[in-house]
Amino acid sequence: MAQLLLGVIGISGGFIVAGGIVALSVGLGIFTRYAGITGTGGRLRLYEDAVLLGGTAGNILTVYPVSVYLGQAGLAVMGLCFGIFVGSWILALAEIVNIFPVFSRRLGITKGTSLIVVAIAVGKVLGSLLHFYMRW
């Protein structure tokens, strides 16, 4: 009986967290932004399916001791995908709170804001590469 109660509590907590993440994704407009940028507005269902399958696969690999060998190339592709995912969240959050226009106005920057965004992105990539190279 205790195991059943713990299972129900765990599944309920998972539903709440997943619902919150999906609500945040929709609220930030991440899916519609991707569809707008890539011109694939008619395939929003594909985006939803990819998020669902990715979340399910991530949960299975996290909870159960399953090992998947992808080799060096697979590791590089996974790292690229993870970086795109995290970068998209960071930029979506920054865009929602209008951080770049606020900082530009406060610092008196009138030109070169696109270069600042590129510099931030390059710094993030180089910092991540250094982090993984040094095995911190």
SULPEQUI-V839547 format. One line per field, one symbol per residue. ss: DSSP state (h for helix, s for strand, l for the rest). phi: phi as a letter, one per 20 degrees, with the letter a starting at -180 (. if undefined). A space follows every 10 residues. Layout:
# SULPEQUI-V839547
ss->???
phi->???
This chain:
# SULPEQUI-V839547
ss->lhhhhhhhhh hhhhhhhhhh hhhhhhhhlh hhhhhhhhll hhhhhhhhhh hhhhhhhhhh hhhlllllll hhhhhhhhhh hhhhhhhhhh hhhhhhllhh hhhhhhhlll llhhhhhhhh hhhhhhhhhh hhhlll
phi->.fffffffff ffffffffff ffffffffmf fffgfffemd ffdfffffff ffffffffff feedfddced mfffffffff ffffffffff ffffffelff ffffffemed cnffffffff ffffffffff gffelf
